[in-house]
Amino acid sequence: MVTYQVISFILFLTVAAGVTIWVLRMKREHADRMARMPLDDQTLNRDSNTEVRS
């Protein structure tokens, strides 16, 4: 009989492997842009190409 501990461990390993693969396949430019986001004073609005103060 499969217990909740085994199911949660398999779920954890699946999510951890998925996140690891996602991060390793991420482009460097995208990672750099996401890393700078909290430090930027201005962000671009997705609906228009005008800058909006946040």
N, C-alpha and C positions, 0 to 999 in steps of 0.2 A: 504494500500500500504506500502510495506516494504521500509524503507529509507536506505540510505548508512550508517547512524550512527548505526542502529540496526545490519546491516550485519557486519560492522567492529567490533562492540562490541562482537558479537557472535564469530567471527573469533579470536579476541583477547583472549576470554575466553577459546576457544578450544586449542589454542597454549599454553596458560599459564597452563592449566590442563595437557596437554601432556608433557610439560617440567617438571612439578612438579612430575608426575608419573615416568618419565624417571630417574630423579635425585633420587627419593626415592628407585627405584629398582636397582640403580647402586651399584656395589660391592665396599666395602671400599678400597680394594687394588687398584682397577682401579682409584678411585678418588684420592688416595694418590699419585699414579704414575703421574697422569695428573697434580696435584698440584706442583710436584717437577720439571716438565719439563722446565719451564722458568729459573730455577736456575742451571740446569745441564750444565756443560761445554761440555760434550760429549753426543752424541746420537747414537743409534744403527741404522745402515742402514737396511731397511726391506729386501732388496734383498740378503744380505749376513750377516753373523753373526760377521762381523768385525766392530770395532768402527771407526767412522769417526769424525774428528774435524769439528765443524761448526763455 
